[in-house]
Amino acid sequence: MLRKFQIVGIAGALIFSAVILTDTLPSNPPPLPEPIVQNVSTDSVEVVATNFEKPWSITFADERIFVSEKSGEN
């Protein structure tokens, strides 16, 4: 008898959490902002690094460019 109550309780908790989670998710996500377009002439593109597995961030310092990967390597 106790086992039946446990099963009913677990099933009820799962159904309750599924209802709560589906009600709190937004049905219409907010729109993405439009990119800012600047009038910059791009005469050429120079590839300065290749073979990144998961590039994560990029920053500039003077004449140097630093790129980090998600794994934490530089």
Jmol script that loads the backbone (N, CA, C; Angstrom):
load data "model"
ATOM      1  N   MET A   1       0.814  -1.192   0.000  1.00  0.00           N
ATOM      2  CA  MET A   1       0.000   0.000   0.000  1.00  0.00           C
ATOM      3  C   MET A   1       0.866   1.267   0.000  1.00  0.00           C
ATOM      4  N   LEU A   2       1.935   1.253   0.826  1.00  0.00           N
ATOM      5  CA  LEU A   2       2.840   2.397   0.888  1.00  0.00           C
ATOM      6  C   LEU A   2       3.543   2.597  -0.447  1.00  0.00           C
ATOM      7  N   ARG A   3       3.885   1.517  -1.108  1.00  0.00           N
ATOM      8  CA  ARG A   3       4.560   1.584  -2.411  1.00  0.00           C
ATOM      9  C   ARG A   3       3.672   2.282  -3.447  1.00  0.00           C
ATOM     10  N   LYS A   4       2.369   2.012  -3.430  1.00  0.00           N
ATOM     11  CA  LYS A   4       1.440   2.650  -4.369  1.00  0.00           C
ATOM     12  C   LYS A   4       1.390   4.160  -4.142  1.00  0.00           C
ATOM     13  N   PHE A   5       1.396   4.580  -2.879  1.00  0.00           N
ATOM     14  CA  PHE A   5       1.383   6.012  -2.579  1.00  0.00           C
ATOM     15  C   PHE A   5       2.670   6.685  -3.060  1.00  0.00           C
ATOM     16  N   GLN A   6       3.790   5.999  -2.918  1.00  0.00           N
ATOM     17  CA  GLN A   6       5.052   6.550  -3.394  1.00  0.00           C
ATOM     18  C   GLN A   6       5.030   6.723  -4.909  1.00  0.00           C
ATOM     19  N   ILE A   7       4.557   5.726  -5.620  1.00  0.00           N
ATOM     20  CA  ILE A   7       4.500   5.796  -7.081  1.00  0.00           C
ATOM     21  C   ILE A   7       3.549   6.900  -7.523  1.00  0.00           C
ATOM     22  N   VAL A   8       2.382   6.991  -6.892  1.00  0.00           N
ATOM     23  CA  VAL A   8       1.419   8.041  -7.227  1.00  0.00           C
ATOM     24  C   VAL A   8       2.015   9.419  -6.903  1.00  0.00           C
ATOM     25  N   GLY A   9       2.711   9.538  -5.799  1.00  0.00           N
ATOM     26  CA  GLY A   9       3.333  10.813  -5.417  1.00  0.00           C
ATOM     27  C   GLY A   9       4.404  11.237  -6.399  1.00  0.00           C
ATOM     28  N   ILE A  10       5.260  10.297  -6.823  1.00  0.00           N
ATOM     29  CA  ILE A  10       6.314  10.614  -7.791  1.00  0.00           C
ATOM     30  C   ILE A  10       5.699  10.994  -9.127  1.00  0.00           C
ATOM     31  N   ALA A  11       4.686  10.239  -9.578  1.00  0.00           N
ATOM     32  CA  ALA A  11       4.029  10.559 -10.844  1.00  0.00           C
ATOM     33  C   ALA A  11       3.368  11.936 -10.774  1.00  0.00           C
ATOM     34  N   GLY A  12       2.733  12.237  -9.655  1.00  0.00           N
ATOM     35  CA  GLY A  12       2.108  13.553  -9.488  1.00  0.00           C
ATOM     36  C   GLY A  12       3.132  14.674  -9.508  1.00  0.00           C
ATOM     37  N   ALA A  13       4.268  14.452  -8.849  1.00  0.00           N
ATOM     38  CA  ALA A  13       5.320  15.471  -8.825  1.00  0.00           C
ATOM     39  C   ALA A  13       5.879  15.702 -10.229  1.00  0.00           C
ATOM     40  N   LEU A  14       6.066  14.636 -11.007  1.00  0.00           N
ATOM     41  CA  LEU A  14       6.562  14.780 -12.373  1.00  0.00           C
ATOM     42  C   LEU A  14       5.572  15.536 -13.253  1.00  0.00           C
ATOM     43  N   ILE A  15       4.313  15.210 -13.136  1.00  0.00           N
ATOM     44  CA  ILE A  15       3.294  15.913 -13.922  1.00  0.00           C
ATOM     45  C   ILE A  15       3.217  17.380 -13.515  1.00  0.00           C
ATOM     46  N   PHE A  16       3.250  17.637 -12.203  1.00  0.00           N
ATOM     47  CA  PHE A  16       3.205  19.013 -11.708  1.00  0.00           C
ATOM     48  C   PHE A  16       4.388  19.821 -12.231  1.00  0.00           C
ATOM     49  N   SER A  17       5.631  19.238 -12.177  1.00  0.00           N
ATOM     50  CA  SER A  17       6.787  19.977 -12.664  1.00  0.00           C
ATOM     51  C   SER A  17       6.733  20.190 -14.164  1.00  0.00           C
ATOM     52  N   ALA A  18       6.200  19.236 -14.914  1.00  0.00           N
ATOM     53  CA  ALA A  18       6.077  19.418 -16.360  1.00  0.00           C
ATOM     54  C   ALA A  18       5.111  20.556 -16.673  1.00  0.00           C
ATOM     55  N   VAL A  19       4.027  20.637 -15.936  1.00  0.00           N
ATOM     56  CA  VAL A  19       3.055  21.720 -16.156  1.00  0.00           C
ATOM     57  C   VAL A  19       3.670  23.068 -15.797  1.00  0.00           C
ATOM     58  N   ILE A  20       4.355  23.134 -14.682  1.00  0.00           N
ATOM     59  CA  ILE A  20       4.974  24.395 -14.247  1.00  0.00           C
ATOM     60  C   ILE A  20       6.035  24.832 -15.248  1.00  0.00           C
ATOM     61  N   LEU A  21       6.888  23.916 -15.707  1.00  0.00           N
ATOM     62  CA  LEU A  21       7.953  24.281 -16.641  1.00  0.00           C
ATOM     63  C   LEU A  21       7.405  24.738 -17.983  1.00  0.00           C
ATOM     64  N   THR A  22       6.369  24.100 -18.471  1.00  0.00           N
ATOM     65  CA  THR A  22       5.836  24.503 -19.770  1.00  0.00           C
ATOM     66  C   THR A  22       5.070  25.808 -19.678  1.00  0.00           C
ATOM     67  N   ASP A  23       4.502  26.133 -18.528  1.00  0.00           N
ATOM     68  CA  ASP A  23       3.794  27.399 -18.380  1.00  0.00           C
ATOM     69  C   ASP A  23       4.737  28.583 -18.234  1.00  0.00           C
ATOM     70  N   THR A  24       5.938  28.368 -17.696  1.00  0.00           N
ATOM     71  CA  THR A  24       6.852  29.479 -17.469  1.00  0.00           C
ATOM     72  C   THR A  24       7.724  29.788 -18.673  1.00  0.00           C
ATOM     73  N   LEU A  25       7.781  28.901 -19.652  1.00  0.00           N
ATOM     74  CA  LEU A  25       8.581  29.178 -20.842  1.00  0.00           C
ATOM     75  C   LEU A  25       7.863  30.185 -21.725  1.00  0.00           C
ATOM     76  N   PRO A  26       8.581  31.187 -22.245  1.00  0.00           N
ATOM     77  CA  PRO A  26       7.914  32.170 -23.101  1.00  0.00           C
ATOM     78  C   PRO A  26       7.498  31.536 -24.424  1.00  0.00           C
ATOM     79  N   SER A  27       6.267  31.810 -24.840  1.00  0.00           N
ATOM     80  CA  SER A  27       5.794  31.243 -26.097  1.00  0.00           C
ATOM     81  C   SER A  27       6.367  31.999 -27.283  1.00  0.00           C
ATOM     82  N   ASN A  28       6.594  33.286 -27.131  1.00  0.00           N
ATOM     83  CA  ASN A  28       7.199  34.097 -28.187  1.00  0.00           C
ATOM     84  C   ASN A  28       8.466  34.735 -27.635  1.00  0.00           C
ATOM     85  N   PRO A  29       9.640  34.209 -27.968  1.00  0.00           N
ATOM     86  CA  PRO A  29      10.868  34.809 -27.445  1.00  0.00           C
ATOM     87  C   PRO A  29      11.039  36.220 -28.003  1.00  0.00           C
ATOM     88  N   PRO A  30      11.747  37.075 -27.276  1.00  0.00           N
ATOM     89  CA  PRO A  30      11.933  38.448 -27.763  1.00  0.00           C
ATOM     90  C   PRO A  30      12.740  38.451 -29.063  1.00  0.00           C
ATOM     91  N   PRO A  31      12.460  39.390 -29.942  1.00  0.00           N
ATOM     92  CA  PRO A  31      13.191  39.429 -31.219  1.00  0.00           C
ATOM     93  C   PRO A  31      14.640  39.843 -31.011  1.00  0.00           C
ATOM     94  N   LEU A  32      15.503  39.345 -31.866  1.00  0.00           N
ATOM     95  CA  LEU A  32      16.909  39.729 -31.811  1.00  0.00           C
ATOM     96  C   LEU A  32      17.074  41.135 -32.374  1.00  0.00           C
ATOM     97  N   PRO A  33      17.950  41.939 -31.790  1.00  0.00           N
ATOM     98  CA  PRO A  33      18.139  43.289 -32.330  1.00  0.00           C
ATOM     99  C   PRO A  33      18.822  43.242 -33.693  1.00  0.00           C
ATOM    100  N   GLU A  34      18.521  44.227 -34.511  1.00  0.00           N
ATOM    101  CA  GLU A  34      19.165  44.326 -35.819  1.00  0.00           C
ATOM    102  C   GLU A  34      20.623  44.722 -35.629  1.00  0.00           C
ATOM    103  N   PRO A  35      21.527  44.177 -36.450  1.00  0.00           N
ATOM    104  CA  PRO A  35      22.940  44.554 -36.319  1.00  0.00           C
ATOM    105  C   PRO A  35      23.148  46.013 -36.713  1.00  0.00           C
ATOM    106  N   ILE A  36      24.120  46.626 -36.070  1.00  0.00           N
ATOM    107  CA  ILE A  36      24.466  48.019 -36.368  1.00  0.00           C
ATOM    108  C   ILE A  36      25.393  48.013 -37.574  1.00  0.00           C
ATOM    109  N   VAL A  37      24.990  48.711 -38.607  1.00  0.00           N
ATOM    110  CA  VAL A  37      25.784  48.775 -39.831  1.00  0.00           C
ATOM    111  C   VAL A  37      26.473  50.124 -39.872  1.00  0.00           C
ATOM    112  N   GLN A  38      27.796  50.085 -39.975  1.00  0.00           N
ATOM    113  CA  GLN A  38      28.562  51.316 -40.040  1.00  0.00           C
ATOM    114  C   GLN A  38      29.155  51.438 -41.443  1.00  0.00           C
ATOM    115  N   ASN A  39      29.329  52.649 -41.872  1.00  0.00           N
ATOM    116  CA  ASN A  39      29.914  52.891 -43.188  1.00  0.00           C
ATOM    117  C   ASN A  39      31.431  52.845 -43.092  1.00  0.00           C
ATOM    118  N   VAL A  40      31.961  51.646 -43.072  1.00  0.00           N
ATOM    119  CA  VAL A  40      33.403  51.441 -42.986  1.00  0.00           C
ATOM    120  C   VAL A  40      33.828  50.727 -44.255  1.00  0.00           C
ATOM    121  N   SER A  41      34.832  51.273 -44.911  1.00  0.00           N
ATOM    122  CA  SER A  41      35.291  50.604 -46.131  1.00  0.00           C
ATOM    123  C   SER A  41      36.172  49.425 -45.753  1.00  0.00           C
ATOM    124  N   THR A  42      35.878  48.304 -46.328  1.00  0.00           N
ATOM    125  CA  THR A  42      36.681  47.104 -46.091  1.00  0.00           C
ATOM    126  C   THR A  42      37.320  46.712 -47.411  1.00  0.00           C
ATOM    127  N   ASP A  43      38.511  47.214 -47.611  1.00  0.00           N
ATOM    128  CA  ASP A  43      39.207  46.951 -48.862  1.00  0.00           C
ATOM    129  C   ASP A  43      39.723  45.521 -48.923  1.00  0.00           C
ATOM    130  N   SER A  44      40.101  44.980 -47.779  1.00  0.00           N
ATOM    131  CA  SER A  44      40.633  43.624 -47.785  1.00  0.00           C
ATOM    132  C   SER A  44      40.417  42.965 -46.433  1.00  0.00           C
ATOM    133  N   VAL A  45      40.528  41.667 -46.444  1.00  0.00           N
ATOM    134  CA  VAL A  45      40.431  40.875 -45.220  1.00  0.00           C
ATOM    135  C   VAL A  45      41.692  40.048 -45.122  1.00  0.00           C
ATOM    136  N   GLU A  46      42.309  40.041 -43.957  1.00  0.00           N
ATOM    137  CA  GLU A  46      43.525  39.271 -43.750  1.00  0.00           C
ATOM    138  C   GLU A  46      43.275  38.229 -42.665  1.00  0.00           C
ATOM    139  N   VAL A  47      43.500  36.964 -42.980  1.00  0.00           N
ATOM    140  CA  VAL A  47      43.362  35.883 -42.011  1.00  0.00           C
ATOM    141  C   VAL A  47      44.634  35.859 -41.182  1.00  0.00           C
ATOM    142  N   VAL A  48      44.483  36.027 -39.869  1.00  0.00           N
ATOM    143  CA  VAL A  48      45.660  36.081 -39.006  1.00  0.00           C
ATOM    144  C   VAL A  48      45.821  34.826 -38.163  1.00  0.00           C
ATOM    145  N   ALA A  49      44.780  33.974 -38.071  1.00  0.00           N
ATOM    146  CA  ALA A  49      44.881  32.742 -37.299  1.00  0.00           C
ATOM    147  C   ALA A  49      43.860  31.740 -37.830  1.00  0.00           C
ATOM    148  N   THR A  50      44.216  30.470 -37.746  1.00  0.00           N
ATOM    149  CA  THR A  50      43.311  29.406 -38.190  1.00  0.00           C
ATOM    150  C   THR A  50      43.376  28.243 -37.202  1.00  0.00           C
ATOM    151  N   ASN A  51      42.579  27.234 -37.469  1.00  0.00           N
ATOM    152  CA  ASN A  51      42.569  25.978 -36.714  1.00  0.00           C
ATOM    153  C   ASN A  51      42.142  26.127 -35.262  1.00  0.00           C
ATOM    154  N   PHE A  52      41.234  27.042 -34.978  1.00  0.00           N
ATOM    155  CA  PHE A  52      40.658  27.109 -33.647  1.00  0.00           C
ATOM    156  C   PHE A  52      39.564  26.061 -33.540  1.00  0.00           C
ATOM    157  N   GLU A  53      39.491  25.411 -32.395  1.00  0.00           N
ATOM    158  CA  GLU A  53      38.428  24.426 -32.196  1.00  0.00           C
ATOM    159  C   GLU A  53      37.144  25.112 -31.747  1.00  0.00           C
ATOM    160  N   LYS A  54      37.228  25.925 -30.700  1.00  0.00           N
ATOM    161  CA  LYS A  54      36.055  26.643 -30.191  1.00  0.00           C
ATOM    162  C   LYS A  54      36.478  28.053 -29.774  1.00  0.00           C
ATOM    163  N   PRO A  55      36.632  28.982 -30.739  1.00  0.00           N
ATOM    164  CA  PRO A  55      36.999  30.353 -30.346  1.00  0.00           C
ATOM    165  C   PRO A  55      35.912  30.951 -29.474  1.00  0.00           C
ATOM    166  N   TRP A  56      36.326  31.621 -28.402  1.00  0.00           N
ATOM    167  CA  TRP A  56      35.365  32.064 -27.403  1.00  0.00           C
ATOM    168  C   TRP A  56      35.328  33.583 -27.286  1.00  0.00           C
ATOM    169  N   SER A  57      36.474  34.219 -27.277  1.00  0.00           N
ATOM    170  CA  SER A  57      36.486  35.680 -27.176  1.00  0.00           C
ATOM    171  C   SER A  57      37.699  36.232 -27.911  1.00  0.00           C
ATOM    172  N   ILE A  58      37.604  37.505 -28.247  1.00  0.00           N
ATOM    173  CA  ILE A  58      38.685  38.174 -28.955  1.00  0.00           C
ATOM    174  C   ILE A  58      38.835  39.564 -28.354  1.00  0.00           C
ATOM    175  N   THR A  59      40.070  40.003 -28.210  1.00  0.00           N
ATOM    176  CA  THR A  59      40.332  41.344 -27.691  1.00  0.00           C
ATOM    177  C   THR A  59      41.578  41.890 -28.382  1.00  0.00           C
ATOM    178  N   PHE A  60      41.693  43.192 -28.394  1.00  0.00           N
ATOM    179  CA  PHE A  60      42.790  43.862 -29.072  1.00  0.00           C
ATOM    180  C   PHE A  60      43.573  44.683 -28.062  1.00  0.00           C
ATOM    181  N   ALA A  61      44.904  44.692 -28.214  1.00  0.00           N
ATOM    182  CA  ALA A  61      45.783  45.516 -27.386  1.00  0.00           C
ATOM    183  C   ALA A  61      46.895  46.039 -28.281  1.00  0.00           C
ATOM    184  N   ASP A  62      46.903  47.337 -28.485  1.00  0.00           N
ATOM    185  CA  ASP A  62      47.860  47.982 -29.393  1.00  0.00           C
ATOM    186  C   ASP A  62      47.788  47.315 -30.767  1.00  0.00           C
ATOM    187  N   GLU A  63      48.870  46.702 -31.184  1.00  0.00           N
ATOM    188  CA  GLU A  63      48.921  46.043 -32.497  1.00  0.00           C
ATOM    189  C   GLU A  63      48.726  44.530 -32.400  1.00  0.00           C
ATOM    190  N   ARG A  64      48.320  44.019 -31.222  1.00  0.00           N
ATOM    191  CA  ARG A  64      48.168  42.575 -31.034  1.00  0.00           C
ATOM    192  C   ARG A  64      46.706  42.193 -30.903  1.00  0.00           C
ATOM    193  N   ILE A  65      46.420  40.948 -31.286  1.00  0.00           N
ATOM    194  CA  ILE A  65      45.080  40.405 -31.182  1.00  0.00           C
ATOM    195  C   ILE A  65      45.161  39.154 -30.310  1.00  0.00           C
ATOM    196  N   PHE A  66      44.305  39.070 -29.295  1.00  0.00           N
ATOM    197  CA  PHE A  66      44.265  37.904 -28.426  1.00  0.00           C
ATOM    198  C   PHE A  66      42.941  37.176 -28.637  1.00  0.00           C
ATOM    199  N   VAL A  67      43.032  35.870 -28.879  1.00  0.00           N
ATOM    200  CA  VAL A  67      41.854  35.035 -29.052  1.00  0.00           C
ATOM    201  C   VAL A  67      41.938  33.917 -28.044  1.00  0.00           C
ATOM    202  N   SER A  68      40.851  33.705 -27.304  1.00  0.00           N
ATOM    203  CA  SER A  68      40.850  32.583 -26.367  1.00  0.00           C
ATOM    204  C   SER A  68      39.836  31.553 -26.832  1.00  0.00           C
ATOM    205  N   GLU A  69      40.127  30.299 -26.488  1.00  0.00           N
ATOM    206  CA  GLU A  69      39.212  29.231 -26.831  1.00  0.00           C
ATOM    207  C   GLU A  69      38.408  28.838 -25.600  1.00  0.00           C
ATOM    208  N   LYS A  70      37.305  28.167 -25.822  1.00  0.00           N
ATOM    209  CA  LYS A  70      36.439  27.789 -24.712  1.00  0.00           C
ATOM    210  C   LYS A  70      37.162  26.864 -23.738  1.00  0.00           C
ATOM    211  N   SER A  71      38.126  26.099 -24.223  1.00  0.00           N
ATOM    212  CA  SER A  71      38.871  25.207 -23.340  1.00  0.00           C
ATOM    213  C   SER A  71      39.820  25.963 -22.415  1.00  0.00           C
ATOM    214  N   GLY A  72      40.061  27.262 -22.690  1.00  0.00           N
ATOM    215  CA  GLY A  72      40.923  28.071 -21.848  1.00  0.00           C
ATOM    216  C   GLY A  72      42.310  28.273 -22.407  1.00  0.00           C
ATOM    217  N   GLU A  73      42.612  27.689 -23.567  1.00  0.00           N
ATOM    218  CA  GLU A  73      43.930  27.869 -24.163  1.00  0.00           C
ATOM    219  C   GLU A  73      43.998  29.184 -24.908  1.00  0.00           C
ATOM    220  N   ASN A  74      45.193  29.752 -25.013  1.00  0.00           N
ATOM    221  CA  ASN A  74      45.394  31.009 -25.756  1.00  0.00           C
ATOM    222  C   ASN A  74      46.124  30.723 -27.038  1.00  0.00           C
TER     223      ASN A  74
END
end "model"
wireframe off; spacefill off
backbone 0.3
color backbone group
